[in-house]
Amino acid sequence: MTVFALIIINKAGGLIYNRTFHEGGLNKLSTNDYLVLAGTFHGVHAITTRLNPVKIERPSTAASSGPGGAPILTRPDPPSGLEVLESENFRLQCFTTLTGTKFLLFTDTTQANISVIMGRVYEMYSDYVMKNPFYQLEMPIRCDMFDRKLSSHIREINNK
């Protein structure tokens, strides 16, 4: 079980952080490739957010049905967009914050407890990036403490 990489995308679709943790897992990408990946994922995520299927609820009584006794159509709220992309070689898990920042975690397909890992990464982001008085919102993340804590946490996961 391995965590390969982490990418953080701002709400406008710009790449603000990328880090590779396991060199043997994914093909080496250039900085330009990461920028294209961030922009492409942002667009696909926006489209999949709009693809929000309708849930058909069959009313149990005539009083709770729609006009003319028709079934009630509802949509889950809020739409989440693309959350997981799985291939035979890796799994991409997306966590979107309420502010629109997206965390993309690339892992082995057998990696367990990804939501716990994502929660911890977001906690470190909140503690070491967002509380840093020198960090400007939506700009690339350059925070040594965040890098060190993140590396330490992922190293523990990859060495299990």
C-alpha positions as CSV (number, residue, x, y, z in Angstrom):
1,M,0.0,0.0,0.0
2,T,1.5,3.3,-1.2
3,V,0.8,6.9,-1.5
4,F,2.4,8.2,-4.7
5,A,1.6,11.9,-4.9
6,L,-0.4,14.9,-3.7
7,I,-1.7,17.8,-5.8
8,I,-3.5,20.8,-4.5
9,I,-5.6,22.9,-6.9
10,N,-7.0,26.3,-6.0
11,K,-10.6,27.3,-6.7
12,A,-9.7,28.8,-10.0
13,G,-8.1,25.6,-11.2
14,G,-4.5,26.6,-10.7
15,L,-1.8,24.3,-9.4
16,I,-0.7,25.5,-6.0
17,Y,1.2,22.4,-4.7
18,N,2.5,19.1,-6.0
19,R,4.6,16.6,-4.3
20,T,5.7,13.1,-5.3
21,F,6.4,10.6,-2.4
22,H,7.2,7.4,-4.1
23,E,9.4,7.5,-7.2
24,G,8.7,4.0,-8.5
25,G,5.0,4.3,-8.6
26,L,3.9,6.8,-11.3
27,N,5.7,8.1,-14.4
28,K,7.8,11.2,-13.9
29,L,5.9,14.3,-14.9
30,S,7.2,17.7,-15.7
31,T,6.0,20.9,-14.1
32,N,4.1,21.7,-17.3
33,D,2.4,18.2,-17.1
34,Y,1.3,19.0,-13.5
35,L,-0.1,22.4,-14.6
36,V,-2.1,20.7,-17.5
37,L,-3.3,17.9,-15.1
38,A,-4.6,20.5,-12.6
39,G,-6.4,22.5,-15.2
40,T,-7.9,19.5,-16.9
41,F,-9.0,18.0,-13.6
42,H,-10.6,21.3,-12.6
43,G,-12.6,21.3,-15.8
44,V,-13.7,17.7,-15.6
45,H,-14.7,18.2,-11.9
46,A,-16.8,21.2,-12.9
47,I,-18.6,19.2,-15.6
48,T,-19.2,16.2,-13.3
49,T,-20.6,18.6,-10.6
50,R,-23.2,19.6,-13.2
51,L,-24.0,15.9,-13.9
52,N,-26.2,15.5,-10.9
53,P,-28.7,12.7,-11.4
54,V,-32.3,13.0,-10.3
55,K,-33.5,10.7,-7.5
56,I,-37.1,9.5,-8.0
57,E,-39.0,9.2,-4.8
58,R,-42.2,7.2,-4.9
59,P,-44.7,8.9,-2.5
60,S,-46.4,6.6,0.0
61,T,-49.6,8.7,0.1
62,A,-51.4,11.0,-2.4
63,A,-50.9,14.0,-0.1
64,S,-47.0,13.7,-0.3
65,S,-46.9,13.3,-4.1
66,G,-46.3,15.9,-6.8
67,P,-49.0,17.5,-8.9
68,G,-51.5,15.0,-10.2
69,G,-50.0,12.2,-8.1
70,A,-46.7,12.2,-10.0
71,P,-43.5,11.0,-8.3
72,I,-41.3,13.6,-6.6
73,L,-38.0,14.3,-8.3
74,T,-35.2,15.4,-6.0
75,R,-31.5,16.0,-6.4
76,P,-28.9,15.2,-3.7
77,D,-27.5,18.5,-2.4
78,P,-24.8,19.7,-2.8
79,P,-23.4,18.0,-5.9
80,S,-19.9,16.7,-5.3
81,G,-18.5,16.1,-8.7
82,L,-15.7,13.6,-9.4
83,E,-14.5,12.1,-6.2
84,V,-12.6,8.9,-7.2
85,L,-10.9,7.8,-10.4
86,E,-9.6,4.3,-10.3
87,S,-7.4,2.5,-12.9
88,E,-5.5,-0.7,-12.8
89,N,-2.3,1.1,-11.7
90,F,-3.5,3.8,-9.3
91,R,-6.4,5.4,-7.6
92,L,-7.1,9.2,-7.6
93,Q,-9.1,10.5,-4.6
94,C,-10.4,14.0,-4.6
95,F,-11.3,16.0,-1.5
96,T,-12.9,19.4,-2.2
97,T,-13.1,21.9,0.6
98,L,-16.0,24.3,1.1
99,T,-13.8,27.1,-0.4
100,G,-13.3,25.1,-3.6
101,T,-9.7,24.0,-3.0
102,K,-9.1,20.5,-4.3
103,F,-6.8,17.9,-2.8
104,L,-5.9,15.1,-5.2
105,L,-4.2,12.1,-3.6
106,F,-2.7,9.4,-5.9
107,T,-2.4,6.0,-4.2
108,D,-2.0,2.3,-4.9
109,T,-5.4,0.7,-5.7
110,T,-5.1,-1.4,-2.5
111,Q,-4.6,1.6,-0.2
112,A,-7.0,1.6,2.7
113,N,-8.4,4.4,4.8
114,I,-7.9,7.1,2.2
115,S,-10.4,9.4,3.8
116,V,-8.4,9.3,7.0
117,I,-5.3,10.2,5.1
118,M,-7.0,13.0,3.3
119,G,-8.4,14.3,6.6
120,R,-4.9,14.4,8.1
121,V,-3.5,16.2,5.0
122,Y,-6.2,18.8,5.2
123,E,-5.6,19.3,8.9
124,M,-1.9,19.9,8.2
125,Y,-2.8,22.3,5.4
126,S,-5.1,24.2,7.8
127,D,-2.5,24.3,10.6
128,Y,0.7,25.0,8.7
129,V,-0.4,26.8,5.5
130,M,-3.6,28.7,6.3
131,K,-2.3,29.8,9.7
132,N,0.9,31.1,8.2
133,P,0.8,34.9,8.2
134,F,3.0,35.1,5.1
135,Y,0.9,32.8,2.9
136,Q,-1.3,34.6,0.3
137,L,-4.5,32.8,-0.6
138,E,-4.7,31.1,-4.0
139,M,-0.9,31.3,-4.4
140,P,1.6,28.5,-4.6
141,I,2.3,26.9,-1.2
142,R,5.9,27.4,0.0
143,C,5.8,26.3,3.6
144,D,8.7,24.2,5.0
145,M,6.8,23.1,8.1
146,F,3.9,21.8,5.9
147,D,6.4,19.9,3.7
148,R,8.2,18.3,6.6
149,K,5.0,17.2,8.4
150,L,3.5,16.0,5.2
151,S,6.6,14.0,4.3
152,S,6.8,12.5,7.7
153,H,3.1,11.4,7.7
154,I,3.3,9.9,4.2
155,R,6.6,8.1,5.0
156,E,4.8,6.4,8.0
157,I,2.0,5.3,5.7
158,N,4.4,4.0,2.9
159,N,6.6,2.1,5.3
160,K,3.7,0.1,6.8
